[in-house]
Amino acid sequence: MTQTERILDLLRYYGEDGLTPRQALVDADCMRLAARISDAKERIGPDEEIVTLRMTHNGKTFARYVLRQREAQASLW
């Protein structure tokens, strides 16, 4: 299993809690989460999206990535 596949599995596992760089390091031995997220965006289905949330804890800002189902777009007709 590649790191990108492992990151996708973790995104699905964590759900709305999301995945942080620290969790990726511990759970997938991944030090370049942003790069793996970029790769993962090419592998997800058209009904999914990866959302980046900016979080702050103890004065430090970091990203939390969440895999979500895309909202259905309203029909114009």
PDB file of N, CA, C and O in Angstrom:
ATOM      1  N   MET A   1       0.849  -1.184   0.000  1.00  0.00           N
ATOM      2  CA  MET A   1       0.000   0.000   0.000  1.00  0.00           C
ATOM      3  C   MET A   1       0.893   1.244   0.000  1.00  0.00           C
ATOM      4  O   MET A   1       1.834   1.344   0.787  1.00  0.00           O
ATOM      5  N   THR A   2       0.589   2.176  -0.881  1.00  0.00           N
ATOM      6  CA  THR A   2       1.376   3.411  -0.948  1.00  0.00           C
ATOM      7  C   THR A   2       0.958   4.357   0.181  1.00  0.00           C
ATOM      8  O   THR A   2      -0.080   4.168   0.814  1.00  0.00           O
ATOM      9  N   GLN A   3       1.782   5.373   0.419  1.00  0.00           N
ATOM     10  CA  GLN A   3       1.427   6.363   1.437  1.00  0.00           C
ATOM     11  C   GLN A   3       0.137   7.073   1.072  1.00  0.00           C
ATOM     12  O   GLN A   3      -0.690   7.354   1.939  1.00  0.00           O
ATOM     13  N   THR A   4      -0.036   7.364  -0.201  1.00  0.00           N
ATOM     14  CA  THR A   4      -1.256   8.063  -0.634  1.00  0.00           C
ATOM     15  C   THR A   4      -2.482   7.214  -0.343  1.00  0.00           C
ATOM     16  O   THR A   4      -3.491   7.732   0.137  1.00  0.00           O
ATOM     17  N   GLU A   5      -2.413   5.920  -0.626  1.00  0.00           N
ATOM     18  CA  GLU A   5      -3.535   5.021  -0.320  1.00  0.00           C
ATOM     19  C   GLU A   5      -3.790   4.964   1.179  1.00  0.00           C
ATOM     20  O   GLU A   5      -4.938   4.948   1.623  1.00  0.00           O
ATOM     21  N   ARG A   6      -2.718   4.933   1.952  1.00  0.00           N
ATOM     22  CA  ARG A   6      -2.855   4.903   3.425  1.00  0.00           C
ATOM     23  C   ARG A   6      -3.496   6.204   3.915  1.00  0.00           C
ATOM     24  O   ARG A   6      -4.352   6.173   4.799  1.00  0.00           O
ATOM     25  N   ILE A   7      -3.094   7.333   3.357  1.00  0.00           N
ATOM     26  CA  ILE A   7      -3.671   8.623   3.751  1.00  0.00           C
ATOM     27  C   ILE A   7      -5.153   8.654   3.417  1.00  0.00           C
ATOM     28  O   ILE A   7      -5.949   9.144   4.218  1.00  0.00           O
ATOM     29  N   LEU A   8      -5.543   8.144   2.251  1.00  0.00           N
ATOM     30  CA  LEU A   8      -6.970   8.083   1.899  1.00  0.00           C
ATOM     31  C   LEU A   8      -7.742   7.205   2.884  1.00  0.00           C
ATOM     32  O   LEU A   8      -8.853   7.550   3.287  1.00  0.00           O
ATOM     33  N   ASP A   9      -7.157   6.081   3.268  1.00  0.00           N
ATOM     34  CA  ASP A   9      -7.802   5.216   4.266  1.00  0.00           C
ATOM     35  C   ASP A   9      -7.984   5.959   5.590  1.00  0.00           C
ATOM     36  O   ASP A   9      -9.031   5.860   6.230  1.00  0.00           O
ATOM     37  N   LEU A  10      -6.947   6.709   5.992  1.00  0.00           N
ATOM     38  CA  LEU A  10      -7.030   7.459   7.244  1.00  0.00           C
ATOM     39  C   LEU A  10      -8.073   8.575   7.158  1.00  0.00           C
ATOM     40  O   LEU A  10      -8.795   8.819   8.124  1.00  0.00           O
ATOM     41  N   LEU A  11      -8.159   9.248   6.024  1.00  0.00           N
ATOM     42  CA  LEU A  11      -9.170  10.290   5.850  1.00  0.00           C
ATOM     43  C   LEU A  11     -10.570   9.694   5.994  1.00  0.00           C
ATOM     44  O   LEU A  11     -11.446  10.295   6.615  1.00  0.00           O
ATOM     45  N   ARG A  12     -10.770   8.525   5.426  1.00  0.00           N
ATOM     46  CA  ARG A  12     -12.077   7.862   5.543  1.00  0.00           C
ATOM     47  C   ARG A  12     -12.332   7.408   6.978  1.00  0.00           C
ATOM     48  O   ARG A  12     -13.459   7.487   7.465  1.00  0.00           O
ATOM     49  N   TYR A  13     -11.295   6.938   7.648  1.00  0.00           N
ATOM     50  CA  TYR A  13     -11.427   6.476   9.034  1.00  0.00           C
ATOM     51  C   TYR A  13     -11.759   7.631   9.985  1.00  0.00           C
ATOM     52  O   TYR A  13     -12.663   7.514  10.812  1.00  0.00           O
ATOM     53  N   TYR A  14     -11.037   8.734   9.870  1.00  0.00           N
ATOM     54  CA  TYR A  14     -11.240   9.856  10.788  1.00  0.00           C
ATOM     55  C   TYR A  14     -12.494  10.666  10.471  1.00  0.00           C
ATOM     56  O   TYR A  14     -13.005  11.367  11.345  1.00  0.00           O
ATOM     57  N   GLY A  15     -12.994  10.586   9.257  1.00  0.00           N
ATOM     58  CA  GLY A  15     -14.235  11.269   8.899  1.00  0.00           C
ATOM     59  C   GLY A  15     -14.154  12.768   9.122  1.00  0.00           C
ATOM     60  O   GLY A  15     -13.184  13.410   8.719  1.00  0.00           O
ATOM     61  N   GLU A  16     -15.172  13.327   9.765  1.00  0.00           N
ATOM     62  CA  GLU A  16     -15.249  14.774   9.983  1.00  0.00           C
ATOM     63  C   GLU A  16     -14.222  15.282  10.997  1.00  0.00           C
ATOM     64  O   GLU A  16     -14.003  16.490  11.091  1.00  0.00           O
ATOM     65  N   ASP A  17     -13.594  14.390  11.750  1.00  0.00           N
ATOM     66  CA  ASP A  17     -12.531  14.816  12.668  1.00  0.00           C
ATOM     67  C   ASP A  17     -11.297  15.257  11.891  1.00  0.00           C
ATOM     68  O   ASP A  17     -10.514  16.078  12.370  1.00  0.00           O
ATOM     69  N   GLY A  18     -11.131  14.710  10.694  1.00  0.00           N
ATOM     70  CA  GLY A  18     -10.027  15.111   9.834  1.00  0.00           C
ATOM     71  C   GLY A  18      -8.703  14.496  10.228  1.00  0.00           C
ATOM     72  O   GLY A  18      -8.589  13.796  11.234  1.00  0.00           O
ATOM     73  N   LEU A  19      -7.715  14.775   9.416  1.00  0.00           N
ATOM     74  CA  LEU A  19      -6.374  14.235   9.585  1.00  0.00           C
ATOM     75  C   LEU A  19      -5.378  15.381   9.658  1.00  0.00           C
ATOM     76  O   LEU A  19      -5.373  16.265   8.802  1.00  0.00           O
ATOM     77  N   THR A  20      -4.540  15.362  10.675  1.00  0.00           N
ATOM     78  CA  THR A  20      -3.523  16.393  10.856  1.00  0.00           C
ATOM     79  C   THR A  20      -2.147  15.838  10.470  1.00  0.00           C
ATOM     80  O   THR A  20      -1.970  14.623  10.385  1.00  0.00           O
ATOM     81  N   PRO A  21      -1.183  16.719  10.238  1.00  0.00           N
ATOM     82  CA  PRO A  21       0.174  16.239   9.932  1.00  0.00           C
ATOM     83  C   PRO A  21       0.747  15.340  11.034  1.00  0.00           C
ATOM     84  O   PRO A  21       1.466  14.384  10.745  1.00  0.00           O
ATOM     85  N   ARG A  22       0.435  15.641  12.266  1.00  0.00           N
ATOM     86  CA  ARG A  22       0.945  14.810  13.363  1.00  0.00           C
ATOM     87  C   ARG A  22       0.350  13.407  13.307  1.00  0.00           C
ATOM     88  O   ARG A  22       1.066  12.421  13.485  1.00  0.00           O
ATOM     89  N   GLN A  23      -0.956  13.313  13.060  1.00  0.00           N
ATOM     90  CA  GLN A  23      -1.587  12.001  12.947  1.00  0.00           C
ATOM     91  C   GLN A  23      -1.024  11.229  11.758  1.00  0.00           C
ATOM     92  O   GLN A  23      -0.821  10.018  11.841  1.00  0.00           O
ATOM     93  N   ALA A  24      -0.771  11.929  10.650  1.00  0.00           N
ATOM     94  CA  ALA A  24      -0.219  11.279   9.466  1.00  0.00           C
ATOM     95  C   ALA A  24       1.177  10.734   9.743  1.00  0.00           C
ATOM     96  O   ALA A  24       1.539   9.659   9.267  1.00  0.00           O
ATOM     97  N   LEU A  25       1.948  11.476  10.508  1.00  0.00           N
ATOM     98  CA  LEU A  25       3.294  11.023  10.862  1.00  0.00           C
ATOM     99  C   LEU A  25       3.226   9.761  11.720  1.00  0.00           C
ATOM    100  O   LEU A  25       3.956   8.800  11.479  1.00  0.00           O
ATOM    101  N   VAL A  26       2.358   9.769  12.711  1.00  0.00           N
ATOM    102  CA  VAL A  26       2.236   8.630  13.627  1.00  0.00           C
ATOM    103  C   VAL A  26       1.605   7.420  12.937  1.00  0.00           C
ATOM    104  O   VAL A  26       2.112   6.305  13.060  1.00  0.00           O
ATOM    105  N   ASP A  27       0.503   7.632  12.213  1.00  0.00           N
ATOM    106  CA  ASP A  27      -0.277   6.522  11.663  1.00  0.00           C
ATOM    107  C   ASP A  27       0.214   6.016  10.310  1.00  0.00           C
ATOM    108  O   ASP A  27      -0.017   4.856   9.969  1.00  0.00           O
ATOM    109  N   ALA A  28       0.887   6.867   9.530  1.00  0.00           N
ATOM    110  CA  ALA A  28       1.291   6.463   8.176  1.00  0.00           C
ATOM    111  C   ALA A  28       2.768   6.728   7.902  1.00  0.00           C
ATOM    112  O   ALA A  28       3.235   6.520   6.782  1.00  0.00           O
ATOM    113  N   ASP A  29       3.506   7.185   8.911  1.00  0.00           N
ATOM    114  CA  ASP A  29       4.923   7.501   8.742  1.00  0.00           C
ATOM    115  C   ASP A  29       5.123   8.469   7.583  1.00  0.00           C
ATOM    116  O   ASP A  29       6.068   8.335   6.805  1.00  0.00           O
ATOM    117  N   CYS A  30       4.224   9.448   7.476  1.00  0.00           N
ATOM    118  CA  CYS A  30       4.223  10.406   6.379  1.00  0.00           C
ATOM    119  C   CYS A  30       4.619  11.785   6.897  1.00  0.00           C
ATOM    120  O   CYS A  30       3.932  12.362   7.741  1.00  0.00           O
ATOM    121  N   MET A  31       5.720  12.300   6.390  1.00  0.00           N
ATOM    122  CA  MET A  31       6.188  13.619   6.810  1.00  0.00           C
ATOM    123  C   MET A  31       5.767  14.711   5.831  1.00  0.00           C
ATOM    124  O   MET A  31       5.962  15.893   6.117  1.00  0.00           O
ATOM    125  N   ARG A  32       5.191  14.344   4.675  1.00  0.00           N
ATOM    126  CA  ARG A  32       4.804  15.316   3.657  1.00  0.00           C
ATOM    127  C   ARG A  32       3.317  15.165   3.359  1.00  0.00           C
ATOM    128  O   ARG A  32       2.933  14.826   2.239  1.00  0.00           O
ATOM    129  N   LEU A  33       2.495  15.415   4.348  1.00  0.00           N
ATOM    130  CA  LEU A  33       1.064  15.213   4.204  1.00  0.00           C
ATOM    131  C   LEU A  33       0.467  16.071   3.094  1.00  0.00           C
ATOM    132  O   LEU A  33      -0.371  15.584   2.336  1.00  0.00           O
ATOM    133  N   ALA A  34       0.867  17.315   2.980  1.00  0.00           N
ATOM    134  CA  ALA A  34       0.310  18.180   1.938  1.00  0.00           C
ATOM    135  C   ALA A  34       0.556  17.599   0.545  1.00  0.00           C
ATOM    136  O   ALA A  34      -0.313  17.687  -0.322  1.00  0.00           O
ATOM    137  N   ALA A  35       1.716  17.015   0.327  1.00  0.00           N
ATOM    138  CA  ALA A  35       2.017  16.396  -0.966  1.00  0.00           C
ATOM    139  C   ALA A  35       1.149  15.167  -1.198  1.00  0.00           C
ATOM    140  O   ALA A  35       0.672  14.944  -2.310  1.00  0.00           O
ATOM    141  N   ARG A  36       0.944  14.371  -0.154  1.00  0.00           N
ATOM    142  CA  ARG A  36       0.097  13.183  -0.290  1.00  0.00           C
ATOM    143  C   ARG A  36      -1.367  13.566  -0.492  1.00  0.00           C
ATOM    144  O   ARG A  36      -2.097  12.862  -1.190  1.00  0.00           O
ATOM    145  N   ILE A  37      -1.804  14.673   0.110  1.00  0.00           N
ATOM    146  CA  ILE A  37      -3.170  15.158  -0.092  1.00  0.00           C
ATOM    147  C   ILE A  37      -3.344  15.581  -1.545  1.00  0.00           C
ATOM    148  O   ILE A  37      -4.379  15.311  -2.155  1.00  0.00           O
ATOM    149  N   SER A  38      -2.342  16.238  -2.094  1.00  0.00           N
ATOM    150  CA  SER A  38      -2.396  16.637  -3.496  1.00  0.00           C
ATOM    151  C   SER A  38      -2.525  15.405  -4.393  1.00  0.00           C
ATOM    152  O   SER A  38      -3.313  15.412  -5.339  1.00  0.00           O
ATOM    153  N   ASP A  39      -1.769  14.363  -4.110  1.00  0.00           N
ATOM    154  CA  ASP A  39      -1.867  13.110  -4.866  1.00  0.00           C
ATOM    155  C   ASP A  39      -3.244  12.469  -4.674  1.00  0.00           C
ATOM    156  O   ASP A  39      -3.835  11.951  -5.621  1.00  0.00           O
ATOM    157  N   ALA A  40      -3.742  12.511  -3.445  1.00  0.00           N
ATOM    158  CA  ALA A  40      -5.025  11.874  -3.122  1.00  0.00           C
ATOM    159  C   ALA A  40      -6.178  12.548  -3.852  1.00  0.00           C
ATOM    160  O   ALA A  40      -7.144  11.885  -4.230  1.00  0.00           O
ATOM    161  N   LYS A  41      -6.086  13.855  -4.054  1.00  0.00           N
ATOM    162  CA  LYS A  41      -7.161  14.576  -4.747  1.00  0.00           C
ATOM    163  C   LYS A  41      -7.348  14.064  -6.169  1.00  0.00           C
ATOM    164  O   LYS A  41      -8.438  14.181  -6.729  1.00  0.00           O
ATOM    165  N   GLU A  42      -6.303  13.499  -6.757  1.00  0.00           N
ATOM    166  CA  GLU A  42      -6.389  12.938  -8.101  1.00  0.00           C
ATOM    167  C   GLU A  42      -7.015  11.550  -8.100  1.00  0.00           C
ATOM    168  O   GLU A  42      -7.429  11.054  -9.148  1.00  0.00           O
ATOM    169  N   ARG A  43      -7.086  10.920  -6.931  1.00  0.00           N
ATOM    170  CA  ARG A  43      -7.560   9.539  -6.842  1.00  0.00           C
ATOM    171  C   ARG A  43      -8.975   9.390  -6.286  1.00  0.00           C
ATOM    172  O   ARG A  43      -9.554   8.307  -6.354  1.00  0.00           O
ATOM    173  N   ILE A  44      -9.526  10.453  -5.744  1.00  0.00           N
ATOM    174  CA  ILE A  44     -10.868  10.338  -5.171  1.00  0.00           C
ATOM    175  C   ILE A  44     -11.924  10.425  -6.259  1.00  0.00           C
ATOM    176  O   ILE A  44     -11.658  10.889  -7.367  1.00  0.00           O
ATOM    177  N   GLY A  45     -13.121   9.974  -5.928  1.00  0.00           N
ATOM    178  CA  GLY A  45     -14.208   9.985  -6.891  1.00  0.00           C
ATOM    179  C   GLY A  45     -14.759  11.375  -7.123  1.00  0.00           C
ATOM    180  O   GLY A  45     -14.466  12.305  -6.372  1.00  0.00           O
ATOM    181  N   PRO A  46     -15.564  11.513  -8.176  1.00  0.00           N
ATOM    182  CA  PRO A  46     -16.139  12.831  -8.496  1.00  0.00           C
ATOM    183  C   PRO A  46     -17.147  13.321  -7.448  1.00  0.00           C
ATOM    184  O   PRO A  46     -17.472  14.508  -7.402  1.00  0.00           O
ATOM    185  N   ASP A  47     -17.633  12.410  -6.616  1.00  0.00           N
ATOM    186  CA  ASP A  47     -18.596  12.795  -5.585  1.00  0.00           C
ATOM    187  C   ASP A  47     -17.927  13.086  -4.245  1.00  0.00           C
ATOM    188  O   ASP A  47     -18.613  13.285  -3.243  1.00  0.00           O
ATOM    189  N   GLU A  48     -16.582  13.113  -4.219  1.00  0.00           N
ATOM    190  CA  GLU A  48     -15.838  13.378  -2.987  1.00  0.00           C
ATOM    191  C   GLU A  48     -14.956  14.611  -3.170  1.00  0.00           C
ATOM    192  O   GLU A  48     -14.601  14.987  -4.287  1.00  0.00           O
ATOM    193  N   GLU A  49     -14.617  15.225  -2.045  1.00  0.00           N
ATOM    194  CA  GLU A  49     -13.680  16.342  -2.054  1.00  0.00           C
ATOM    195  C   GLU A  49     -12.888  16.330  -0.756  1.00  0.00           C
ATOM    196  O   GLU A  49     -13.369  15.865   0.277  1.00  0.00           O
ATOM    197  N   ILE A  50     -11.668  16.846  -0.824  1.00  0.00           N
ATOM    198  CA  ILE A  50     -10.840  16.984   0.374  1.00  0.00           C
ATOM    199  C   ILE A  50     -10.809  18.458   0.708  1.00  0.00           C
ATOM    200  O   ILE A  50     -10.398  19.288  -0.103  1.00  0.00           O
ATOM    201  N   VAL A  51     -11.253  18.775   1.926  1.00  0.00           N
ATOM    202  CA  VAL A  51     -11.345  20.151   2.387  1.00  0.00           C
ATOM    203  C   VAL A  51     -10.197  20.411   3.353  1.00  0.00           C
ATOM    204  O   VAL A  51      -9.904  19.584   4.216  1.00  0.00           O
ATOM    205  N   THR A  52      -9.551  21.560   3.205  1.00  0.00           N
ATOM    206  CA  THR A  52      -8.468  21.959   4.097  1.00  0.00           C
ATOM    207  C   THR A  52      -9.004  22.976   5.094  1.00  0.00           C
ATOM    208  O   THR A  52      -9.517  24.028   4.715  1.00  0.00           O
ATOM    209  N   LEU A  53      -8.876  22.644   6.377  1.00  0.00           N
ATOM    210  CA  LEU A  53      -9.295  23.540   7.453  1.00  0.00           C
ATOM    211  C   LEU A  53      -8.041  24.036   8.166  1.00  0.00           C
ATOM    212  O   LEU A  53      -7.140  23.250   8.457  1.00  0.00           O
ATOM    213  N   ARG A  54      -7.982  25.318   8.445  1.00  0.00           N
ATOM    214  CA  ARG A  54      -6.850  25.883   9.189  1.00  0.00           C
ATOM    215  C   ARG A  54      -7.211  25.866  10.671  1.00  0.00           C
ATOM    216  O   ARG A  54      -8.248  26.387  11.081  1.00  0.00           O
ATOM    217  N   MET A  55      -6.338  25.261  11.458  1.00  0.00           N
ATOM    218  CA  MET A  55      -6.564  25.123  12.894  1.00  0.00           C
ATOM    219  C   MET A  55      -5.450  25.847  13.645  1.00  0.00           C
ATOM    220  O   MET A  55      -4.334  25.978  13.142  1.00  0.00           O
ATOM    221  N   THR A  56      -5.760  26.314  14.845  1.00  0.00           N
ATOM    222  CA  THR A  56      -4.752  26.932  15.708  1.00  0.00           C
ATOM    223  C   THR A  56      -4.837  26.281  17.079  1.00  0.00           C
ATOM    224  O   THR A  56      -5.917  26.139  17.652  1.00  0.00           O
ATOM    225  N   HIS A  57      -3.677  25.888  17.593  1.00  0.00           N
ATOM    226  CA  HIS A  57      -3.593  25.278  18.918  1.00  0.00           C
ATOM    227  C   HIS A  57      -2.295  25.750  19.561  1.00  0.00           C
ATOM    228  O   HIS A  57      -1.217  25.593  18.987  1.00  0.00           O
ATOM    229  N   ASN A  58      -2.402  26.325  20.748  1.00  0.00           N
ATOM    230  CA  ASN A  58      -1.234  26.842  21.468  1.00  0.00           C
ATOM    231  C   ASN A  58      -0.413  27.802  20.606  1.00  0.00           C
ATOM    232  O   ASN A  58       0.818  27.785  20.645  1.00  0.00           O
ATOM    233  N   GLY A  59      -1.100  28.630  19.836  1.00  0.00           N
ATOM    234  CA  GLY A  59      -0.427  29.622  19.021  1.00  0.00           C
ATOM    235  C   GLY A  59       0.170  29.098  17.726  1.00  0.00           C
ATOM    236  O   GLY A  59       0.763  29.862  16.965  1.00  0.00           O
ATOM    237  N   LYS A  60       0.023  27.812  17.467  1.00  0.00           N
ATOM    238  CA  LYS A  60       0.556  27.203  16.242  1.00  0.00           C
ATOM    239  C   LYS A  60      -0.598  26.972  15.266  1.00  0.00           C
ATOM    240  O   LYS A  60      -1.666  26.505  15.662  1.00  0.00           O
ATOM    241  N   THR A  61      -0.382  27.296  14.001  1.00  0.00           N
ATOM    242  CA  THR A  61      -1.392  27.090  12.964  1.00  0.00           C
ATOM    243  C   THR A  61      -0.987  25.896  12.118  1.00  0.00           C
ATOM    244  O   THR A  61       0.176  25.764  11.737  1.00  0.00           O
ATOM    245  N   PHE A  62      -1.944  25.028  11.825  1.00  0.00           N
ATOM    246  CA  PHE A  62      -1.687  23.843  11.020  1.00  0.00           C
ATOM    247  C   PHE A  62      -2.948  23.493  10.239  1.00  0.00           C
ATOM    248  O   PHE A  62      -4.029  24.015  10.509  1.00  0.00           O
ATOM    249  N   ALA A  63      -2.790  22.610   9.277  1.00  0.00           N
ATOM    250  CA  ALA A  63      -3.920  22.202   8.445  1.00  0.00           C
ATOM    251  C   ALA A  63      -4.532  20.917   8.990  1.00  0.00           C
ATOM    252  O   ALA A  63      -3.841  20.059   9.539  1.00  0.00           O
ATOM    253  N   ARG A  64      -5.834  20.809   8.823  1.00  0.00           N
ATOM    254  CA  ARG A  64      -6.561  19.580   9.109  1.00  0.00           C
ATOM    255  C   ARG A  64      -7.335  19.275   7.832  1.00  0.00           C
ATOM    256  O   ARG A  64      -8.079  20.119   7.333  1.00  0.00           O
ATOM    257  N   TYR A  65      -7.156  18.072   7.307  1.00  0.00           N
ATOM    258  CA  TYR A  65      -7.783  17.683   6.047  1.00  0.00           C
ATOM    259  C   TYR A  65      -8.963  16.761   6.314  1.00  0.00           C
ATOM    260  O   TYR A  65      -8.870  15.822   7.104  1.00  0.00           O
ATOM    261  N   VAL A  66     -10.074  17.045   5.644  1.00  0.00           N
ATOM    262  CA  VAL A  66     -11.301  16.271   5.824  1.00  0.00           C
ATOM    263  C   VAL A  66     -11.792  15.811   4.459  1.00  0.00           C
ATOM    264  O   VAL A  66     -11.886  16.608   3.525  1.00  0.00           O
ATOM    265  N   LEU A  67     -12.103  14.526   4.347  1.00  0.00           N
ATOM    266  CA  LEU A  67     -12.689  13.977   3.129  1.00  0.00           C
ATOM    267  C   LEU A  67     -14.202  14.026   3.290  1.00  0.00           C
ATOM    268  O   LEU A  67     -14.752  13.465   4.238  1.00  0.00           O
ATOM    269  N   ARG A  68     -14.872  14.699   2.359  1.00  0.00           N
ATOM    270  CA  ARG A  68     -16.330  14.861   2.432  1.00  0.00           C
ATOM    271  C   ARG A  68     -16.973  14.470   1.115  1.00  0.00           C
ATOM    272  O   ARG A  68     -16.337  14.451   0.061  1.00  0.00           O
ATOM    273  N   GLN A  69     -18.248  14.160   1.214  1.00  0.00           N
ATOM    274  CA  GLN A  69     -19.051  13.958   0.013  1.00  0.00           C
ATOM    275  C   GLN A  69     -19.407  15.326  -0.533  1.00  0.00           C
ATOM    276  O   GLN A  69     -19.784  16.222   0.222  1.00  0.00           O
ATOM    277  N   ARG A  70     -19.291  15.490  -1.830  1.00  0.00           N
ATOM    278  CA  ARG A  70     -19.678  16.763  -2.449  1.00  0.00           C
ATOM    279  C   ARG A  70     -21.179  16.932  -2.316  1.00  0.00           C
ATOM    280  O   ARG A  70     -21.944  15.974  -2.429  1.00  0.00           O
ATOM    281  N   GLU A  71     -21.578  18.155  -2.076  1.00  0.00           N
ATOM    282  CA  GLU A  71     -23.003  18.449  -2.013  1.00  0.00           C
ATOM    283  C   GLU A  71     -23.563  18.432  -3.422  1.00  0.00           C
ATOM    284  O   GLU A  71     -22.931  18.915  -4.361  1.00  0.00           O
ATOM    285  N   ALA A  72     -24.757  17.870  -3.561  1.00  0.00           N
ATOM    286  CA  ALA A  72     -25.394  17.830  -4.879  1.00  0.00           C
ATOM    287  C   ALA A  72     -25.741  19.236  -5.301  1.00  0.00           C
ATOM    288  O   ALA A  72     -26.290  20.012  -4.519  1.00  0.00           O
ATOM    289  N   GLN A  73     -25.423  19.564  -6.529  1.00  0.00           N
ATOM    290  CA  GLN A  73     -25.723  20.905  -7.017  1.00  0.00           C
ATOM    291  C   GLN A  73     -27.176  20.964  -7.433  1.00  0.00           C
ATOM    292  O   GLN A  73     -27.702  20.034  -8.045  1.00  0.00           O
ATOM    293  N   ALA A  74     -27.813  22.063  -7.093  1.00  0.00           N
ATOM    294  CA  ALA A  74     -29.221  22.250  -7.419  1.00  0.00           C
ATOM    295  C   ALA A  74     -29.401  22.401  -8.924  1.00  0.00           C
ATOM    296  O   ALA A  74     -28.611  23.056  -9.604  1.00  0.00           O
ATOM    297  N   SER A  75     -30.427  21.797  -9.406  1.00  0.00           N
ATOM    298  CA  SER A  75     -30.735  21.902 -10.832  1.00  0.00           C
ATOM    299  C   SER A  75     -31.331  23.274 -11.131  1.00  0.00           C
ATOM    300  O   SER A  75     -32.094  23.821 -10.335  1.00  0.00           O
ATOM    301  N   LEU A  76     -30.974  23.812 -12.277  1.00  0.00           N
ATOM    302  CA  LEU A  76     -31.504  25.118 -12.663  1.00  0.00           C
ATOM    303  C   LEU A  76     -32.913  25.010 -13.214  1.00  0.00           C
ATOM    304  O   LEU A  76     -33.594  26.029 -13.328  1.00  0.00           O
ATOM    305  N   TRP A  77     -33.374  23.832 -13.555  1.00  0.00           N
ATOM    306  CA  TRP A  77     -34.692  23.660 -14.146  1.00  0.00           C
ATOM    307  C   TRP A  77     -35.619  23.098 -13.164  1.00  0.00           C
ATOM    308  O   TRP A  77     -36.790  22.878 -13.475  1.00  0.00           O
TER     309      TRP A  77
END
